[in-house]
């Protein structure tokens, strides 16, 4: 009787079939190929069937994770966007700005990322669903800029009335334009100079309250 119960318990403990498991290596392969294909063909030419085939998995494995192209783009971009602008305190506004700019430069120097970002910004008007895909990236960047500005206010380097939205634009846009749009260079001396100019512009962006 004891042996029967033991045998029965072994029968009831079953490992789920492979089709029911979201394997991490499959997700990683699909993610890598998705970004590679996006950089190669642009979003408009991106085919999820080709992504699955190139990754060496069936279409069902992809569609279990993401129901369509916009959902896949939104999910994967949000994961990337949470980490690329995280900067620790460096003791001054200019030092913090330098660190943020060097972090952004590392991202924009990657040819795949650079092609995807420029294509994404061009595609948003044609494909409104992509607006949702980039919002997590924008929110994450804004949160980190807010932290940088908060530290500068605490150190009395910046007025509490600083225009935070303008500060976020000032920190990201010039370097993005130089590297991703015009293909310019950004050595250390350029980043240091850009940090000083950006710091001065942020200080001058104080929002004047109506009297």
N, C-alpha and C positions, 0 to 999 in steps of 0.2 A: 504493500500500500504506500509506504514512504517513497519507494522508488517510483511508483506511478505519479505521485504528486510532483516529484522532482522533474520527471520527464515532461509532465504537463506544463510546469512553469517555464521550462526551457522553450517549449513550443510557443508560448504566448509572448515571449520577448523577441520581437522581430526587428531587424534593422530595416528602415525605410528603403524602398527601391531607389536606384540612382536618379530616376526621373523626378523624385520628390525633393531632392536635396539641391539647394542653391550652392554649388561648389564655388569656393573662392577663386580657384585657379581659372575657372571658366569665366567668371565675372571680370577678373583681371585681364584675361585675353581679349574679351569683348571690348573692354574699356580702351585698351591700348590700340586695337585696330580701329575702333570708332574715331578716336582722335586723329590717328594717322590718315584715315580715309577722308575725314573732314578737311584736314590740312591739304590733302592732295586734290580733292575734287570740288571743295566748297560745299556749303550746306545744301544748296539746291541739287547738286549731283550726288549727294550721299545716299547710298542704298543700304538699308539694314540687312537685306538678304546677302549682299556682297560682304558686309561686315561679318555676318555669321559664318559665311563660307571661308573667308580669309582667316578667321579665328579658329577654324577647324571644328566648329560645333554646328548643331542643327538649328534651324530657325526657331523651333519651339523653345530652345534654351534661352534665346534672346528675348522672345516675346513673353516668357514667364517673368522676366525681370522688368521689361519696359514695353508698354503696349504700342508705342509709336515713336517716331523719330524725335518729336519735340519733347516727349517725356524723358527719353534717354539723354538728350542734350541738357535738359533742365537738371536732372539728377546729377549727372557727372560734372557739370559746371559748378553746381552748388558745392560739391565736395571739394573741388579744387579751390574755389573762391574763398573758403573759410580760413586758409592758412597762408596765402601768399604775401600778405601785408602785415603779419604779426611782428612787432618790433618791441624790444625791451627798452626800458628807460636808459638814456645815455648821459643825462645830467644837464642838458641844455636843449633849447628848441632846435638850434642848428644841428647839433649832434644827433638828435632824434630824427630830424629830417634827412640827414645823410644816411642813417641806417635804413629808413623807409625807402629812400630812393635807390640804395644799393639792392635792397630786397626786390623792388620792382624791376630793376635792371636785370637781375638774374632771371626773372620770369620772361621778360620781353626779349632777352637774348636767345631764348629757346626758339628755333625756327618754327616748330610745330605750333607752339602756343601763340607766337606772333601772327602766323597765318590765320589761325582760328579766330583770334580776337578781332582782327581787321575784317574778316569775312562776317563774323557775327554782327558787328556794328553796322555793316552794310546791308545785312539781310533782315534786320529787325523791322524795317519799314515794309518789306514785302511779306514777312512772316511774323505777324503780331505775337504768335505763341512764343517766339523766342524772347520777347520782352520779359516773360516770366522766368526764362532760363537764366538771364543775366542778373535778375534782381538779387538773388542770394549773394552773388559776387559783389554787387554794389553795396548791399547792406553790410557785409563783412568788412569791406574797405572803409565804409563810413564809421563803423563802430571803432575801428582801430585809429582812424584819424581823430575821432572824438577823444579817445584815450590820450593821444599825443597832445591834443589841445588842452585837455584837462590838466595834464602835468605842467604845461607851459603856464597856465593860469595860476596854478599853485606856486610856481616859482616866480610869479609876478613878472614874467617875460611878455605876457600877452594880456590884453584887456578881457574881462569877462564878457564884453560886448562884441567879441570877435565874430565875424561872419563865418560860421562853421561850414556851411555849404560851399562858400567860395574857397575856404581853406582846403577842403577835400578836392575841389577842382584844380587848385593851384599845385597841389602835391603830385597829382597823377598825370594831368594833361600834358605839360610840356615834355616830360620824358617819353610818354607814350607817342606823342607826335614825332619827336626826334627819331626814335628807334623803329617804331612800327609803320609810320606813314612815310617819312622822307628817307629812312635808312641811314641816318647820321650816326656818328660815333659818340661814345659817352665814357671817356676815361675818368680816372679818379679826380683829376683837376676839374673836369667839367661838372661832376657830381657835387664836389665841394662848393664850387661857385654857384651851382643851381640851388643848393641848400641855403646859401646865404641870401640869394635873391628871393627865394620862396619865403624865407623867414621874414624878410623885410616887407614883402607883399602881404603876408598874413597879419603882421602887426598893423599894416595900413588898412586892413579890411574891416575895421571896427564899424559896427552898425550904429549909426547916429539915431538916437531916440528923438522923436518929435517933442518939441517943447510945448 
